[in-house]
Amino acid sequence: MRSIIDDEFAFRVEQEIQRCLAAWQIRGASIIIVQHDSHNILTFGQRDEHSPVTPSTRFALASNSKLITALLLVRALASNSPPLPVNTPIKAILPSFRLANPLAEAECTVEDILSHRTGLPGYDEMFEPGYVMGELVERLATLELSGGFRERHQYNSILFDLAAILVEKLTGQAFDVYAHEQLFQPLGLTSATFYHTPDQGEFAKSFWQRVDQNGEGDEGRWIEYGIERCQGAIGTGRLWMDSNDMAKWTQALPSIPEYAEAVIPRTIAGAAGGLEFPDQTVLYGLAHRASTHRGVLIHEHGGEIPGFLSKVARLPEYNAGFAILCNSDPGGKYLRALVKCRMIEYFASLPRKDWFAVLDAKRQGAFRSFSAVSIRAPFTSDELAVDVSSLVDTWSSPGFATWIIDHHQVVPSLPAEMGSLPFVASLYGSVELIFSPAPSSLLEDGSTNVGKKGERWNGCKAWTSYDTGEVFFGDPFHIEVVDNRMKVVGMTGVGEGLSEEDWPIWFSRSV
């Protein structure tokens, strides 16, 4: 098979990626490059503690599963009798569908959920060990919307599990069975699976690096795949695939009829900036982003869960594409950005930039900014000489969570050793919430308003790793208790342009 990349480019890319692996704590990666009917696969590093990455190593795709969910749902709609368009209301398919906003409930369509414009924020903390996909429809009915319906793009993963439910409703088949029948088998994607079965093939293991309170990354550690600890996420981010099949998938995308529907922009996903380096505003279709980089149109999507990062991209002008699969976090964020910029340079014959220097500076800046926003001034009393009776209770936020707060969880001050935790930390270790009086609760005479109406508390997670037994603190949030209601700020997962402060999660005291 003809090589797509020339020897000089291959040598320079391999040298640069080896540099990235060493500098950014990356354990393993695979780069897939396709054009017309040819492809190249470059593999690097380790898939786990003992074995190298090969083209047969399966990686978790995370949110790159979403495009498959979108394509399957569009196909299921078209296969209905009579065929249904993507602007079909959800309630026409699933009458039990409910949203807290009556207008959104009545008008919300398939197109709305697949383009993240329902007004529902992330609510990613729902993907906890107790999450069951079969309960999702009931839980959605009570979740507050944080944006106006169809007013803005708010990335929401849980609605792609709703999309999987709709596929099953329309087809009468289990979602994974329909995926294999409609996409995986016809395309020869023999490695594609929604199930993590490391005894039945080469599965990459995830590597996670913690950023501490000083903005410094530690040496990192191998962690087990956590998504399987919840009973869902099949429509959201549970798919695995190896590089051989990723080459087939990236090549096949333009030939899949539903893909043309997916790349049509529906919302504005964000302004220029971040690690993607778009020329201008990023647009979003159905589980797919569209933007230009240095004048080159790119259709793409990323995927990210603790220890796994991915990108799948097409360059329509060049009938080419590429994918990046990586088992290291957060280093993989910068690797996939570098590979994207290099691939566009190569296909478009653009002048070469020093992307390593650019991205290394971004990485160091991100670590420093994490430190700045994560540290909260502690309440410095040696003893907790305040009334905690109004906080210690059972609190419920329907659809989101129930908290049982005990006296031992309330401490004089939060630990100073704050740092990053895995995304949805409860899937990777045991989590206990801890609370302390907020400095803003101090009155002029040195007393506090804790125990009074409008009292304020700071909180964070104490996380104990299932894999190493390490205990880390992070994911800070803020609380205000007013009578029998509790406002929690920092867990909603609102979209760009919105403030968590303006869109808290409300809990009520259980009676």
C-alpha positions as CSV (number, residue, x, y, z in Angstrom):
1,M,0.0,0.0,0.0
2,R,1.3,3.4,-0.9
3,S,2.6,5.5,2.0
4,I,0.8,8.8,2.5
5,I,3.6,10.6,4.3
6,D,7.1,11.0,2.9
7,D,10.2,9.7,4.7
8,E,11.4,13.1,5.9
9,F,8.0,14.1,7.4
10,A,7.7,10.6,9.0
11,F,11.1,11.0,10.6
12,R,10.5,14.5,11.9
13,V,7.1,13.6,13.3
14,E,8.4,10.5,15.0
15,Q,11.2,12.4,16.6
16,E,8.8,15.2,17.8
17,I,6.3,12.7,19.2
18,Q,9.0,10.9,21.1
19,R,9.9,14.3,22.5
20,C,6.3,14.9,23.5
21,L,6.1,11.5,25.2
22,A,9.2,12.3,27.4
23,A,8.2,15.9,28.2
24,W,4.5,15.5,28.8
25,Q,4.3,12.3,30.7
26,I,2.7,10.3,27.9
27,R,3.0,6.5,28.0
28,G,1.5,5.4,24.7
29,A,-0.1,6.7,21.5
30,S,-1.1,5.8,18.0
31,I,-1.3,8.2,15.0
32,I,-3.5,7.2,12.1
33,I,-3.2,9.1,8.8
34,V,-5.5,8.4,5.8
35,Q,-5.9,9.7,2.3
36,H,-8.0,8.2,-0.5
37,D,-7.6,4.4,0.0
38,S,-4.2,4.5,1.7
39,H,-3.2,4.9,5.3
40,N,-0.2,5.0,7.7
41,I,-0.2,4.0,11.3
42,L,2.6,5.2,13.7
43,T,2.6,3.7,17.2
44,F,4.6,4.9,20.2
45,G,5.3,3.8,23.8
46,Q,3.5,1.4,26.1
47,R,-0.1,0.3,26.2
48,D,0.3,-0.8,29.8
49,E,3.2,-1.4,32.3
50,H,4.6,-4.3,30.3
51,S,3.6,-4.2,26.6
52,P,4.1,-1.8,23.7
53,V,1.4,-0.1,21.7
54,T,0.7,-1.9,18.4
55,P,-1.8,-1.3,15.6
56,S,-4.0,-3.9,17.3
57,T,-4.1,-2.1,20.6
58,R,-7.6,-1.0,21.5
59,F,-8.0,2.5,22.9
60,A,-11.1,4.0,24.6
61,L,-12.5,6.6,22.3
62,A,-14.5,8.5,25.0
63,S,-16.6,11.2,23.3
64,N,-15.6,10.0,19.8
65,S,-18.3,7.4,20.4
66,K,-20.9,10.2,20.1
67,L,-20.6,10.4,16.3
68,I,-21.4,6.7,16.0
69,T,-24.5,7.3,18.2
70,A,-25.6,10.2,16.1
71,L,-25.1,8.3,12.8
72,L,-27.1,5.3,14.2
73,L,-29.9,7.5,15.4
74,V,-30.2,9.4,12.0
75,R,-30.3,6.0,10.3
76,A,-32.9,4.6,12.6
77,L,-35.1,7.6,12.0
78,A,-34.7,7.2,8.2
79,S,-35.5,3.5,8.4
80,N,-38.7,4.1,10.2
81,S,-42.0,3.8,8.4
82,P,-42.7,6.5,7.5
83,P,-39.1,7.9,7.6
84,L,-38.6,10.6,10.2
85,P,-36.3,13.7,9.9
86,V,-33.8,14.8,12.5
87,N,-36.2,17.6,13.6
88,T,-38.6,15.0,14.9
89,P,-39.7,15.9,18.5
90,I,-38.4,13.5,21.1
91,K,-41.9,13.1,22.5
92,A,-43.1,11.8,19.2
93,I,-40.8,8.8,19.6
94,L,-40.7,8.6,23.4
95,P,-43.9,10.0,25.0
96,S,-42.4,9.6,28.5
97,F,-39.7,12.2,27.8
98,R,-39.8,15.1,30.2
99,L,-37.7,18.2,30.8
100,A,-38.1,20.8,33.5
101,N,-38.8,23.5,30.9
102,P,-42.2,22.9,29.3
103,L,-41.3,24.6,26.1
104,A,-38.1,22.6,25.8
105,E,-39.9,19.4,26.6
106,A,-42.5,20.0,23.9
107,E,-40.2,21.3,21.2
108,C,-37.0,19.4,21.8
109,T,-35.9,17.3,18.8
110,V,-33.3,14.7,17.9
111,E,-31.3,17.5,16.2
112,D,-31.4,19.5,19.5
113,I,-29.9,16.7,21.7
114,L,-27.2,15.7,19.1
115,S,-26.1,19.4,18.8
116,H,-26.1,20.2,22.5
117,R,-28.6,23.1,22.3
118,T,-31.4,21.9,24.7
119,G,-30.3,24.3,27.5
120,L,-29.4,21.4,29.7
121,P,-25.8,21.8,31.2
122,G,-23.4,18.9,31.6
123,Y,-24.4,17.4,34.9
124,D,-21.4,15.0,34.4
125,E,-21.4,14.0,38.1
126,M,-24.5,11.8,37.2
127,F,-22.1,9.3,35.7
128,E,-21.4,7.8,39.1
129,P,-21.3,4.1,40.1
130,G,-25.0,4.3,40.8
131,Y,-26.0,5.6,37.4
132,V,-28.4,3.3,35.5
133,M,-29.3,4.3,31.9
134,G,-32.7,2.9,32.3
135,E,-33.5,5.6,34.9
136,L,-32.3,8.5,32.7
137,V,-35.7,9.5,31.3
138,E,-37.2,9.9,34.7
139,R,-34.2,11.8,36.1
140,L,-34.1,14.2,33.2
141,A,-37.6,15.5,34.2
142,T,-36.2,17.2,37.3
143,L,-32.9,18.6,36.1
144,E,-32.8,22.4,35.8
145,L,-31.9,23.9,32.5
146,S,-29.1,26.6,32.7
147,G,-29.6,28.2,29.3
148,G,-32.5,29.1,27.2
149,F,-33.8,26.4,24.8
150,R,-31.8,26.6,21.5
151,E,-30.1,29.8,22.7
152,R,-26.6,28.4,23.0
153,H,-24.3,25.4,22.8
154,Q,-23.9,23.6,26.2
155,Y,-22.0,20.4,25.9
156,N,-24.0,17.6,27.5
157,S,-23.0,13.9,27.4
158,I,-26.0,12.4,29.2
159,L,-28.3,13.2,26.3
160,F,-26.3,10.8,24.1
161,D,-27.5,8.0,26.4
162,L,-31.0,9.3,25.6
163,A,-30.1,9.1,21.9
164,A,-29.1,5.4,22.5
165,I,-32.5,4.8,24.1
166,L,-34.2,6.4,21.1
167,V,-32.3,4.0,18.8
168,E,-33.5,1.1,20.8
169,K,-37.1,2.4,20.7
170,L,-37.1,3.0,17.0
171,T,-35.4,-0.3,16.0
172,G,-36.5,-2.7,18.7
173,Q,-32.8,-3.8,19.0
174,A,-30.2,-3.4,21.7
175,F,-28.0,-0.4,20.9
176,D,-24.8,-2.4,20.7
177,V,-26.4,-5.0,18.5
178,Y,-27.7,-2.3,16.1
179,A,-24.2,-0.7,16.0
180,H,-22.6,-4.0,15.0
181,E,-25.2,-4.8,12.4
182,Q,-25.3,-1.3,10.8
183,L,-21.7,-0.1,11.0
184,F,-19.1,-2.3,12.6
185,Q,-19.8,-5.5,10.5
186,P,-20.3,-3.8,7.1
187,L,-17.1,-1.8,7.6
188,G,-15.1,-4.7,8.9
189,L,-14.4,-3.0,12.3
190,T,-13.7,-6.3,14.1
191,S,-12.0,-4.6,17.1
192,A,-14.9,-2.2,17.8
193,T,-16.6,-3.0,21.1
194,F,-18.5,-1.3,23.9
195,Y,-17.1,-3.7,26.5
196,H,-13.7,-3.7,28.2
197,T,-12.5,-7.3,28.1
198,P,-8.7,-7.2,28.5
199,D,-8.5,-11.0,28.6
200,Q,-9.8,-11.1,25.0
201,G,-7.4,-8.8,23.2
202,E,-5.0,-5.9,23.5
203,F,-6.6,-3.2,25.6
204,A,-4.6,-0.1,26.5
205,K,-4.5,0.9,30.1
206,S,-4.9,4.5,31.2
207,F,-2.2,6.7,32.7
208,W,-3.3,9.7,34.8
209,Q,-1.1,12.5,36.1
210,R,-2.2,14.8,38.9
211,V,-1.6,18.5,39.0
212,D,-1.0,19.7,42.6
213,Q,-1.8,22.9,44.4
214,N,1.5,24.5,43.1
215,G,0.6,23.8,39.5
216,E,3.2,21.0,39.3
217,G,2.4,17.6,37.6
218,D,3.5,14.5,39.5
219,E,5.0,11.3,38.2
220,G,1.6,9.9,37.3
221,R,0.2,6.4,37.8
222,W,-1.6,3.7,35.9
223,I,-5.4,3.5,36.6
224,E,-8.0,1.0,35.6
225,Y,-10.8,1.9,33.2
226,G,-13.6,3.4,35.3
227,I,-16.6,3.9,33.0
228,E,-17.7,0.3,33.3
229,R,-18.5,1.0,37.0
230,C,-21.7,2.8,35.9
231,Q,-24.5,1.1,34.1
232,G,-24.7,3.3,31.1
233,A,-22.7,5.7,28.9
234,I,-23.0,3.4,25.9
235,G,-24.3,6.2,23.8
236,T,-21.9,8.7,25.3
237,G,-18.4,7.4,25.5
238,R,-17.9,3.7,26.0
239,L,-16.5,2.5,22.6
240,W,-13.1,0.9,22.1
241,M,-11.3,0.5,18.8
242,D,-7.8,-0.3,17.5
243,S,-5.7,1.6,15.0
244,N,-6.3,-0.8,12.1
245,D,-10.0,-0.2,12.4
246,M,-9.7,3.5,13.1
247,A,-8.0,3.8,9.7
248,K,-11.0,2.1,8.1
249,W,-13.4,4.3,10.1
250,T,-11.7,7.5,9.2
251,Q,-11.5,6.6,5.6
252,A,-15.2,5.4,5.4
253,L,-16.8,8.5,7.0
254,P,-17.5,10.4,3.8
255,S,-19.2,7.3,2.3
256,I,-21.6,6.9,5.2
257,P,-24.9,8.6,4.1
258,E,-25.7,10.0,7.5
259,Y,-22.3,11.7,7.8
260,A,-23.3,14.4,5.4
261,E,-26.1,15.3,7.8
262,A,-23.8,15.2,10.8
263,V,-21.3,17.8,9.5
264,I,-24.0,20.5,8.8
265,P,-23.5,23.2,11.5
266,R,-26.3,23.7,13.9
267,T,-24.8,25.7,16.7
268,I,-21.8,27.9,17.6
269,A,-19.6,25.8,19.9
270,G,-17.2,28.5,20.9
271,A,-14.9,31.3,20.0
272,A,-11.4,31.0,18.6
273,G,-8.9,29.9,21.2
274,G,-7.9,27.0,23.4
275,L,-5.8,24.2,22.1
276,E,-7.5,23.8,18.7
277,F,-6.2,27.0,17.2
278,P,-9.2,27.7,15.0
279,D,-9.1,30.7,12.7
280,Q,-12.5,31.9,14.0
281,T,-15.7,30.6,15.6
282,V,-16.1,26.8,15.9
283,L,-19.4,25.4,14.6
284,Y,-21.1,22.2,15.8
285,G,-23.3,19.8,13.8
286,L,-24.4,16.4,15.1
287,A,-21.6,15.2,17.3
288,H,-19.1,16.9,15.0
289,R,-17.2,20.2,15.0
290,A,-16.4,22.3,12.0
291,S,-13.7,25.1,11.9
292,T,-10.8,26.2,9.9
293,H,-7.1,26.2,10.9
294,R,-4.8,28.3,8.9
295,G,-7.5,28.4,6.2
296,V,-8.0,24.7,6.0
297,L,-11.5,23.3,6.7
298,I,-11.5,20.5,9.3
299,H,-14.4,18.3,10.6
300,E,-13.4,16.8,13.9
301,H,-14.3,15.7,17.4
302,G,-12.3,15.0,20.5
303,G,-12.7,12.4,23.2
304,E,-11.5,12.6,26.8
305,I,-11.9,10.5,29.9
306,P,-9.3,10.0,32.7
307,G,-6.2,8.5,31.0
308,F,-7.6,8.4,27.5
309,L,-7.7,11.1,24.8
310,S,-8.6,10.9,21.2
311,K,-9.3,12.9,18.1
312,V,-10.9,11.9,14.8
313,A,-10.7,14.4,11.9
314,R,-11.4,14.8,8.2
315,L,-9.9,17.4,5.8
316,P,-12.5,17.4,3.1
317,E,-10.4,19.5,0.6
318,Y,-7.7,16.9,0.6
319,N,-9.9,13.7,0.9
320,A,-7.7,13.0,3.9
321,G,-8.1,12.5,7.6
322,F,-6.2,11.5,10.7
323,A,-6.8,10.2,14.2
324,I,-4.9,10.3,17.5
325,L,-5.4,7.7,20.2
326,C,-3.6,8.2,23.5
327,N,-3.6,6.6,26.9
328,S,-2.2,9.4,29.0
329,D,-3.9,12.4,30.6
330,P,-3.4,15.4,30.6
331,G,-0.4,15.1,28.3
332,G,-2.5,13.6,25.6
333,K,-4.4,16.9,25.2
334,Y,-1.3,18.6,24.0
335,L,-0.2,15.7,21.8
336,R,-3.5,15.6,19.9
337,A,-3.3,19.4,19.3
338,L,0.3,19.1,18.0
339,V,-0.6,16.2,15.7
340,K,-3.6,18.1,14.3
341,C,-1.5,21.2,13.5
342,R,1.3,19.0,11.9
343,M,-1.2,17.1,9.7
344,I,-2.8,20.3,8.4
345,E,0.6,21.7,7.7
346,Y,1.6,18.6,5.8
347,F,-1.5,18.2,3.6
348,A,-1.8,21.9,2.9
349,S,1.9,22.4,2.4
350,L,2.0,25.2,5.0
351,P,5.1,26.7,6.6
352,R,6.2,24.7,9.6
353,K,5.7,26.3,13.1
354,D,7.3,25.3,16.4
355,W,4.1,23.7,17.8
356,F,6.0,21.9,20.5
357,A,7.1,25.2,22.0
358,V,3.6,26.8,21.6
359,L,1.9,23.8,23.3
360,D,4.5,23.3,26.0
361,A,3.9,27.0,27.0
362,K,0.1,26.3,26.9
363,R,0.6,23.3,29.1
364,Q,2.7,25.1,31.7
365,G,0.2,28.0,31.7
366,A,-2.7,25.6,32.2
367,F,-1.0,24.0,35.2
368,R,-0.3,27.4,36.7
369,S,-3.9,28.6,36.1
370,F,-5.2,25.4,37.6
371,S,-3.3,26.3,40.8
372,A,-4.7,29.8,40.9
373,V,-8.4,28.7,40.7
374,S,-8.2,25.6,42.8
375,I,-6.8,27.0,46.0
376,R,-9.4,28.5,48.3
377,A,-8.4,30.4,51.4
378,P,-9.1,28.2,54.4
379,F,-11.0,29.1,57.5
380,T,-8.0,29.0,59.9
381,S,-9.6,28.2,63.2
382,D,-7.9,25.2,64.9
383,E,-11.3,24.0,66.2
384,L,-14.7,23.9,64.6
385,A,-16.4,26.2,67.1
386,V,-19.5,26.8,65.1
387,D,-22.9,25.3,64.9
388,V,-23.1,22.7,62.1
389,S,-26.6,21.4,62.8
390,S,-28.1,23.1,59.8
391,L,-25.7,21.5,57.4
392,V,-25.5,18.0,58.9
393,D,-28.6,16.4,57.4
394,T,-29.9,14.5,54.3
395,W,-30.1,16.7,51.2
396,S,-31.7,15.8,47.9
397,S,-31.5,17.2,44.4
398,P,-34.0,15.2,42.4
399,G,-32.5,13.7,39.3
400,F,-29.0,14.7,40.3
401,A,-27.9,13.3,43.7
402,T,-28.7,12.7,47.4
403,W,-26.1,13.8,50.0
404,I,-26.1,12.5,53.6
405,I,-23.8,14.9,55.4
406,D,-22.4,13.7,58.8
407,H,-20.5,15.6,61.5
408,H,-17.2,14.0,60.7
409,Q,-17.3,15.5,57.2
410,V,-17.3,19.0,58.6
411,V,-13.8,20.3,59.4
412,P,-12.2,23.6,60.5
413,S,-10.6,24.1,57.1
414,L,-10.2,22.4,53.8
415,P,-6.8,20.8,53.1
416,A,-4.3,23.1,51.5
417,E,-3.1,20.2,49.2
418,M,-5.8,20.7,46.6
419,G,-5.1,19.4,43.1
420,S,-6.7,17.8,40.1
421,L,-8.8,14.7,40.4
422,P,-10.0,12.3,37.6
423,F,-13.1,13.4,35.8
424,V,-16.1,11.9,37.6
425,A,-13.7,10.9,40.4
426,S,-16.2,8.4,41.9
427,L,-15.6,6.0,38.9
428,Y,-11.9,5.7,39.8
429,G,-12.0,5.7,43.6
430,S,-14.1,6.2,46.7
431,V,-15.2,9.8,47.3
432,E,-16.3,11.6,50.4
433,L,-17.4,15.2,50.5
434,I,-15.9,17.4,53.1
435,F,-17.0,20.8,54.2
436,S,-15.6,23.8,56.1
437,P,-16.9,27.3,57.0
438,A,-16.2,29.7,54.2
439,P,-14.0,32.7,54.9
440,S,-16.8,34.9,53.5
441,S,-18.8,33.7,56.5
442,L,-16.6,35.7,58.9
443,L,-18.3,38.8,60.4
444,E,-16.5,41.9,61.5
445,D,-16.3,40.8,65.1
446,G,-14.6,37.6,64.0
447,S,-17.6,35.4,64.6
448,T,-19.3,33.6,61.7
449,N,-22.8,33.5,60.2
450,V,-22.6,29.7,60.0
451,G,-25.7,28.4,61.6
452,K,-27.6,31.4,60.5
453,K,-29.7,32.1,57.4
454,G,-27.5,32.5,54.4
455,E,-24.5,30.6,55.9
456,R,-21.7,29.8,53.5
457,W,-19.4,26.8,53.3
458,N,-16.6,25.6,51.1
459,G,-16.4,22.0,50.0
460,C,-14.2,19.5,48.2
461,K,-13.8,15.8,47.4
462,A,-11.6,13.5,49.4
463,W,-10.7,10.9,46.8
464,T,-9.1,7.5,47.6
465,S,-7.8,5.7,44.4
466,Y,-9.0,2.2,43.9
467,D,-5.7,1.4,42.2
468,T,-3.0,2.9,44.4
469,G,-4.8,3.7,47.7
470,E,-3.5,7.3,47.4
471,V,-5.7,10.0,48.9
472,F,-6.1,13.3,47.1
473,F,-8.2,16.4,47.6
474,G,-9.8,18.5,44.8
475,D,-12.9,19.5,42.8
476,P,-13.7,22.4,45.1
477,F,-17.3,23.8,45.3
478,H,-19.2,26.4,47.3
479,I,-22.4,26.1,49.3
480,E,-25.0,28.5,50.7
481,V,-27.6,27.2,53.1
482,V,-30.9,29.2,53.3
483,D,-33.4,27.6,55.6
484,N,-34.3,24.2,54.1
485,R,-32.5,24.7,50.8
486,M,-28.9,24.5,49.8
487,K,-27.3,26.2,46.8
488,V,-24.3,24.3,45.4
489,V,-22.0,26.2,43.0
490,G,-19.4,24.4,40.9
491,M,-21.0,21.1,39.9
492,T,-23.4,22.0,37.1
493,G,-21.0,22.0,34.1
494,V,-22.4,25.0,32.3
495,G,-21.3,25.9,28.8
496,E,-19.1,28.6,27.4
497,G,-20.3,32.1,28.3
498,L,-22.2,31.0,31.4
499,S,-21.1,31.2,35.0
500,E,-21.5,28.4,37.5
501,E,-22.3,31.1,40.1
502,D,-25.5,32.0,38.1
503,W,-26.6,28.4,37.6
504,P,-26.2,26.4,40.8
505,I,-27.7,23.1,41.8
506,W,-30.3,23.3,44.4
507,F,-30.8,20.7,47.1
508,S,-33.7,20.5,49.6
509,R,-33.5,19.2,53.1
510,S,-35.2,15.8,53.4
511,V,-38.1,15.9,55.8
